[in-house]
Structure formats: structure tokens, C-alpha cells
């Protein structure tokens, strides 16, 4: 099930440790800036705080030049073609850290920990070999003061201190590299799972679209149109129509909730309603759906609002049942409209619910419009918005024009809820007369 799979993916999303896997994906500039800032801070502190000494201004300046050069180069290495050369940057940082230590008193320097940042730079990269680079860089930073003139006699414990520090940094590099490897592995798995879930949701959404009517109902003298715009890949709304003996049955449903779960219940509801195709009372379809909610879907703790109707084509007689929906309009050819509603409860909300069958006549030029509550949110979100929908219906010249207008309005906003609309219009008398004339054979037409 897509919903269950997505929960598994969410459970595997990166923890704070997993973020180590993303360090090697940061731009060189993002890695280099903290090193540059800390080096500048070290220089300012050494020059301004009396208890901190500058033992070699040339070494300190050399370190500043190196770290500045690395920072400038980082801007060039952000280009995809040059990122492979970015390893030059932490190498320069190791040299700069060594020069900083020599320039601020070596064993008395408080800045030895700056070496940790280029160590992490190398260690977080993909591959065991980068641990060796991190250790080698640490050793270089320890030996730089000796290359700049420091002697063992002046610092008898410096080599031992440096060896111990190198071992510590080597262990840290190995741990970071292993954690990054595991985190990278988890991220790869999570991304693969997410891609699979996305593909399955896309396929489920496609199947849900296939379940909707693909074209107008082939019923002479009547127009049908509908649209369903889910707020997510899969929605809980649906509309449906199908030919029955002597006319047409049509439905609009809104299942509680959104997403894959609501979409699956909507598909089940549609199938159950269709199973009552040969029963003339629309209430029968609601009872069958309620039985399904009470048995097969009892663990889903869901319900649906439904408008289900059956049209007799010869005279426009419509029998309908409204299960807690209440968002259906009868728009008359004389430019008046009324709401088709009932006090009946939604389907699946309460056991042993009873529904009532209602009857109206759809005269030539009249139109029935049923829609989900997502359309109310396109306006003020209250039932007052039904007036706006009615005005759209009164201005439309066809069922399809109304549906297109509503769809265009929904496309202009980010819908928090599914938007679904169904329209059934009986052609005006003139159009019906033309249709009847067109159906005659040529001999009858001439007479």
C-alpha cells in the first residue's frame, strides 16, 4: 500500500548522524568559509589579547595568505568541471594551520584544534582512503613548525605531542568516515524507497483517473461533464455516470480524508454504487455502500458524503438520494436556482442510517450541478459560496463550459482540499428538436 510504504520511508529519513553523509555534498565554499573565519578570529585574538603571544609574524602572515588563497579558490571549485580539484583546499588549510601554530607559540598555541576542520573535510568523503589523507594532513600540520625553523631542543615534547594528536585525529577521522558511510548507505536506501513510493503513487493516481468517466455520457438530449482535481496525487473525491435502462445514473462522492487511503475507499465506494445499477431506487446504492463501510471497511474509520441520482431520459424525471452531501444545485432555464439537500447523514457515519428518496423534474434547459466542498474553499469556504457556483452555472451555455470555468478557477490556487464538480444539463427545446430531426432518415426528414 502506498501509504504504508511512505511511512516506512519517513522512518528511514536522515537522523542528525545521517547528515554526515551530506558533508561531502556541500560546496567547497560552504566548507571553507568556517575555516577562514576561525583563522581570522585567531589572528585578531593573538594580536589583541595580552595573554596570547605572536611568536612569528611572518609565519602568521603566511598562514593567512594560505587560508585566503584556499577561500578564493573555493569559489572557482564550485563549478562542476573543477570540483575534483577541491582537495587542494583542505591541503592548504593543513599548511595554514601549521603556520598558525608556529606563529602563535607552537606548544603554547591554543589553535591546534583548527586542524579538526580539514580532517572532517577529508574524513566525511566517500572512501576509506580519505582517512589516510586526513592523517597525512594532520602530520603535515604538526611538522610545519619544524620546517619553519623550530627545533626539538626548543620544544622537546613537541614531536610526542604531535604524534599523540595525530593518533587522536586519525581515530576521529576513522569514526567519522564510517558514520558517513553508514549514513550515506541509509540515505541511498531511503531515496530508492522514496522513488519507488513516488512511482507507485503516480501509478495509483493514473488508475484513479482511469476510473473517472472519459467522455460525456452518450445520452441524446442531455449533456454531462465533470472534473476531479485532487489536492494530492490521489484524492478522496470521485464522480461517475453510466447508462441504465431508459436513462442515466450519476454520482458524486467525497470520502473523509485525503491521499491514498481516501482514494482507495473512494474507488471501493464507486464500485459498490455501480453494483446497484439495476435497482431503480437510488437509496439502495447508499445502503449497499453503508454495508460495505460496516463490514469490509470497518477498520478504516471513515465515511463518505454521497449524492446519487437516476435520470429517466424520456421526461427528465430524476430520483436522488443525498447522504450528508448537500452540495447540489438545480439551476433552471428561467435563471432561478435551488439547493438540493436533505437532512440525511453521510454514509458510514452511523449504523442503521436511513435515507430518503427525492424526486425532481429536469426540464429542457435545466442543469444539475453537484460538487465537493473543495469548491467552497475557492471562495469564502462557507455555504454562501453556493451562490457563486450558481452564478457560474447560470452564465454557462453548457455543462462543459461550467466545468471548464470551475477547473480554471481551481487551477489558479493551491487547493487544500480536493475539487470535484459534476454537471448534467438537459438540452433546451430547440436543441432537442434539432437532435430529433438529425436522427430521422433522409426520407422522413424531407417529409
N, C-alpha and C positions, 0 to 999 in steps of 0.2 A: 504494500500500500504506500502511495507517495507520502502521505502524512507521517507514517511511522518511519519511513526512510529518512525524511527530513529531520526528524527528532534525533535519529542516530547521527546524522551529520552534525547537527548542532552540538551534540555531546562530545564530538571529536574536534570542535573548533579550538584554536590555539589558546593554551594557558599562558601565564607570564613566562614560563620556561620556554614555551614554543616560540616566543618572539625572538629567541636567539637565532632561529633559523632564518629570520628576515634580515639579520645584520649584514650578511653578505649580499643582500639585495639593495641596501642603502646606497645612495650615490656617494662617490668619493668625497664630494664637498661636505655632505652630512656627517661623514666620519672625521673629516679633517678639521672642521671648524672648532669642535671642543678641544682638540689638542692645541690649536693655535691660541685660543682664548686662555687656556690654562698656562701656556708658556708665557704669554704677555703678562698674565697676572703674577707669575713667578718673578719675572723681571722687575715689575713695579714694586712688589713686596720687598725684594732684595735691595732695591735702591732706596726705599723709603723707610724701612724698619731698621732701627739701630741694632737690634739683636741678630739680624740677618746680615751676613757679610757677602761682598762680591770679591772673590779671591782672584778672578781673572776677567777683566772686562773684555779682552779680545775673544776669550772662549765664549762668554755670554753673548757677544755680538754675533759670533759665528753660528751659535745655536739659533739665534733669532733669524739670521739670514736663511738658514736651512729650513726652519719651520715655515717661514714666509714663502720661500720658494715652493715648498710642498703644497701650501694652501693655494697659491696661484696656479700651480699645475693641476690641482684637483678640479678646477673649473674647466680645464681642457679635456680631462679624462672622463668627464661625464658623457661625452659623445660615444655612441655605441661602438664606433670603429676603433676607439682608443682606450676602452675600459681595460683591455688586457694589460696595459702598461701601468695601471693604477697601483700595482705592488711597489712601484718606486716610492710612493708616498710614505708608507709606514717605514720603509728602509731609511728614508731621510729623517723621519721622526725619531728613529732609534739613535741616529748620529746626533740629532739636535738634543735629545735627552742626555746623551753622554756629555756633550759640550756644556749643557746647563749644569750638570753635576760638577764638572771641573770648575766652572766659573763661579759656583756658589759654595765652595768649600768641600767638595767630594764627600768624605765620610760625615762631615757636619751638615751636608746639604739635606734639606727637608723635601727635596723634589724628586727623589728616586722613584717614587710611586708613579710618576708620569709615564714611565716605561710600560705600565699596565695597559694603556690605551692602544698603542700599536700591537701589543701582544694579543689583545682581544680582536683587533682587526684581522690578524692572520688566523688566529685560532678558530674564529667563527666561520671561516670559509670551508667549502666542501672539499674534504680530502685530508687524510692523515698527515700528508707531507707538510701541510701548513703549520703543524705543531713544531716541526723541525725548524721552519723559518722563524717562528716566534722565539724559540730557544736561541737560535743563532743571533737574532736581533738583540735579544737581551744581553748575550755575551758581548756583542759589539759595543752596546751602550756602557757596559762595565769597563771595557778595555779602552774606550776613547780617552779618558783622563790620562792614562799611561802614554798613549800616543801623543798627547799634547804636552808632555813634559813631567808628569807626576812620576815619582819613584816609589819603590817599595819601602825604602828607608824612611820616607816621609809619611807613608801610610802603610805600616807593617801588616795591618789586618784587612787591608782593602781587598786583596785577592780572595781571602777566605770569605769576607762579607759578600763579595761579588759572586763567588761560587754558590754560596747558600741562597742568595737572592735568585740566581739563575735556576736553581733546583725548584724553588718555590714557584717562580713564574712558569717553569716547564710543567709542573703539576697542574697549575691553574689552566694553562693552555690545553693540556690533555683533557681535563674535565670539561672545559667549555666546548672543545671540538666534539666530544662525544655527546654532550647535551644537544648541541646544534644538529648533529647528525640524526639523533632520535627525533628531535622536533621537526626537522626537515622531512623525515620519513612520515611522521604523523600528518604533516601538512599536505604532503603528496597524496596520502590515502584519503584525507578529508576532501581535498579538491576533486579527486576521482569520484568519491561518493556523491559530492555535490553536483558534479557534471552528470552523473547517472540519474540523480533525482530530478535535475532540470529537464533532462531528456524525457524521463517518464511523465513528468508533469506536462510537458509540451505535447506528448502523445495523448495523454488523458484529455487535455484541453481540445485537441483536434477531434477526438472521438465525441466529446460533448457537443462540439459544433455540428458534427455529422448527425447527431440525434435531433437537431432542430430542423424544422421544415426547410427544404432547399428552395422552394419557389411557392408562388401563390397557389392556393387550392383550385383545382380545375372544376369550379362550380359556376356554371353560367348564371349571369345576373348578379354576381357578388364579387367583391374584391377582398383579398386578405393580404396582410403584410405584418411583419414582425421583426424585432431585433432584440438581441440579448448581448449586453456589454458587461462582462464580469469585471469586478474591481481587481481581482487577482487572475491568475492563469485559468483557474476553474472557479465557477460560481455556483450558487445555490438556487438561482432563478432558472426558469425554463418557460417556454411557450410551445404550444403544439396545436396542430389541427389535422384532421383526417376525415375522409369521406365516410358517411354512414348511409344507411338505407334512406333515401329521399332527402338527404341534406348533408350537414357538416357538424362535426363535434370539434370544439376548440377549448383550450385550457391555458391558463396562466398560473404558475405556481411560484412560491417564494419560500424556500426552506430556511429555517433558522440557521444562521451562521454563514461562513464564507469558506472558500478554499476547497480542497479535495474532498473532505468529509461531506460537506454540504452538497457538493457536486454529485457524489455517489448516491446520496439519498434522493436527490432530485431526479437522477436517472431511474432509480427504482420506482419513485412515485409516478413518473411518466409512464413506465411500463404497466404498472398496476391499473392506472386510469384507462389505459388503452384496452386492458383486458375486459372492461365493461362496455366495449364498443356496441354490442348487440342489445344492450338494455336501454330502453327509452327514457328511463328516469335518471337524470344526472346525479341524484343523491346516491344512487347505487355505487358509482365510482368513488365517492367520498367514503362510503362505508368500507369498501374493499381496501382503500388506502389506509383507513384507520386500523383495520385488522392487521395490515402489514406492519404499521408502526407498533402495534401492541404485541406482535409476535416476533417477526424477523428483525425488527429494528428497535426492540425494547431496550437494548443496551446503549443505543445511540443517544438517548435522552434528547430527542429532537422533535420538532413538529413543523408543520407547513401550513401556510395560508394558501387557499386554492380558490380560483374562480373557474368553474367547469360548466359548459353550456352545450346545448344541442339545438341546431337550427333546422327547421323544416323549410326547404327552399321554395316550395310552391307558394307559400303565403307569408313567409317571413316570421313565422311563429318560433320564438326562442324560449326554451326551458333552461333555467340555470340554477345552480346551487353555489352559494358563497360560503366557504369555510374560513371565516375570520379575515378575509382579504379586504373587501370594502373599497377597493381602488379601481372601480369600473364605472365608466360613464356611458350613457346613452345620449348621443348627440343627434338631434333631429334635423331634418331637412329645412324646417322653418326657423332655424337658427336659435333654438332653445336646447337646453340640455338638462339632464338629471343624473343623479348618482344612483347606481345600482348597488345597494348594500343590504346587509342583513345583520341580525344580532347573533348569528350562529358563531360558534367557537372554531378556532383553527383545528385542522386535522392532526390527531396525535397528541393534543394537549391534555385532554381529559378523557377517561374511559367512558364508554356508553353515551357519547355525544350524539345528538340527533340533529339532522339538518333538514331544512325546508326547501321545497322546490318552488321557484318563482317563474312567472310567465310574463313575457312582453311580446310586442309585435314590432318587427323591424320593417318599417315602411320604406318605399323607394326613396333613396337619398339619405336615409338614416345610417348612423355608424355606431358600432360598439367599440369602445376603447378601454382596454384593461392594461394596467401597468403595475410595476413593483414600486415599493416605497423609495427606491433609489432615485426615482424621478422627482419625488418631493424635495430631495436634497439639492436638486438643480435650482430650486427656488428658495423658499424660506424654511423648508423642512417640515412644514405643518400641512394640515389638510386644506388650508387656504390655497395651497399651490394647485389643487384640483381645478380651480378657476382658470389658472394659466394654461393647464393642459387642455381644458375645454375650449379656450380661445384659440389655441393652436389647431384643434380639431375643426372648429368652425371655419377657420381660414383655409384649411386644406381642401384641395379639389379631389383628393383621392386618399385611400388608406395608405398607399406607399408614400405619398407626399408627407403625410403626418409622421410616419415612422422615420423618414429621412430627416425631417426637421428636428425631432427629438434626439436622434442619433448624433446629428451635428452639434446640438447643444451639449450633449453629454461629452462629446469629444473635446470640447473647449475647456473642460475642467478635469481635475483629478478626483475621480469618484471614490468616495469612501465605501460605497455600497454598490451592489450590482444594479444595473439599469436595464430593465426589460419592458417592452411595450408590444402589445398585440392589437391590431385594428381589423375589424370586419365591417365592410360597408356594402349596403345594398345599392346597386346602381339606380340612378334616377329613372323615371318612367321613359324618357326619351332614349336613354342608352339601352334600356331593356328592349324597347321596341325595335331599335336598330339591330340588336343582337338577334331577336326573334326573326327579323327579316333576313338577316345574313344566314340563318340556319336553314331557310327554305331552299328547295331545289330550284333551278332556273325557271322551270315551267310554272311552279307555284308563285315565284317572285313576279313573273310577268302578268299573272292574273290578279 
